[in-house]
C-alpha cells in the first residue's frame, strides 16, 4: 500500500478524525469548565404599581442586581415605582441587556482565556515567520497542518475562535441588545491580523480551517492531484452567495426568534465532542468528508468570520501578487491552487477576487519565483501575456 493509494487516504482520514475526537475529549476534561452557552432571555413580569423591590422579588433579581441595573444610590430607592424608569419595553430591554452581560462574564474563565490566547498567538507568529522565511517545505505542509490542528484545536480546545466571536456578537446583540466589550476587542485583534497579513489567521490559526485543509491535502498526491474521486473548485459566485445568505438567515432568525442556528451544528465542537448532538455530529461528519473533495467547505459556504475577513482582506497590507516580468505563464500556480482565487489573481479577469487563505502553494510551485506574499501591489498582466509560447508549457 503506497502513501497515495485510496486505501491509505481513507485510513489516514479515519485515524485523524478518531484521534482528534479522543484526544479532544481528554483535553476538554483537563481544561474543565462549562460550555459557554448563554441562558435564553426570559420574559419579565412588569406591573405599573410595582416597586423596584417587588419587581426584583417577582423576577428573581436580588437587590445588588437591581442596584446595578437601575443605578440606585440608596436603599430607599427600592421603593420607587418601576414605571419611573420607562415603559415595559424599555424596562425589559434594560434588564435583559444587563443580565446578558452578567451571564457573559460568568461563563468566562479569564485566566484560561489569557493563557490560551497567548499560546495561540505565540505559535501562530512562529508558523508565520517560518513560512515567510520559506523554512517549511511543501513536503512538510501536512505536518504543519497536523501540528496546528493538535495545538490550536486539541490542546487549546478551539479557543480562541474567530468564527465564534462574530457569531456570538451577533447573537448577543440580537437577543438582548447588549455588546460585550472583551469580545469586540478580540474581534478587532482578529481583523487586525487580516489587515496586516491577509487571511493568514484562517489558513494557519483557525482550528476548523486547518483540519479541513489537512483533510483536503490527505486526498492529494505530490502533484496536487486527487487520490480519491475529483477535487472540485466551486465557483466563488456560488460559494459567496451561499455564505452571505447563511449569515443573513442566521441574523434574521437571531433577531426575530432569538435562536442561534449555528450552535447545534458548530463544527468547532469537534474539539469538544461531548457537546455535539446527533444533528451536529451528522453535520460535522458530512463536512469533514466533503473536505476531501472541496477545499474548506465551512469557510467558503458558512463561516461568518470568513465573510467578514474576506471584506477586510480587500485592504490587507500583505497579499499574494505576481511579478509578470518573470512570470512565464505556465499556470502551475493556478492549477495547484485549491480554490479559484489564484486564477483571479493571475489573470485579473474577474471583478471580485475570492478568499485567499495564504496557503503558499502557489509560491511553492512557481518555477521562476514570480509569486510573492508581500506588500507589493497587484498589477495587471501585460496584453497577450498568456498567449506566449511559454503558456503552453506543462
Secondary structure, DSSP 8 states (H G I E B T S, - for coil): --TTSHHHHHHHHHHHHHHHHHHHHHHHHHH----------------TT-BHHHHHHHHT--HHHHHHHHT--SGGGGGSBGGGG--HHHHHHHHHHHHHHHHHHHT--HHHHHHHHHHHHHHHHHHHHHHHTT-S-GGGHHHHHHHHIIIIIIITTT-S-HHHHHHHHHHHHHHH----HHHHHHHHHHHHHHHHHTTHHHHHS-HHHHHHHHHHHHTB-TTS-BSSS--B---HHHHHHHHHHHHHHHHHHHHHH---TTGGG-GGGGGGGGG--HHHHHHHHHHHHHTTTBTTHHHHHT-HHHHHHHHHHTT-SSEEEE-TTT-----HHHHH-SSSHHHHHHH---SS--------HHHHH-TT--EEEES-------TTGGGSGGGG--
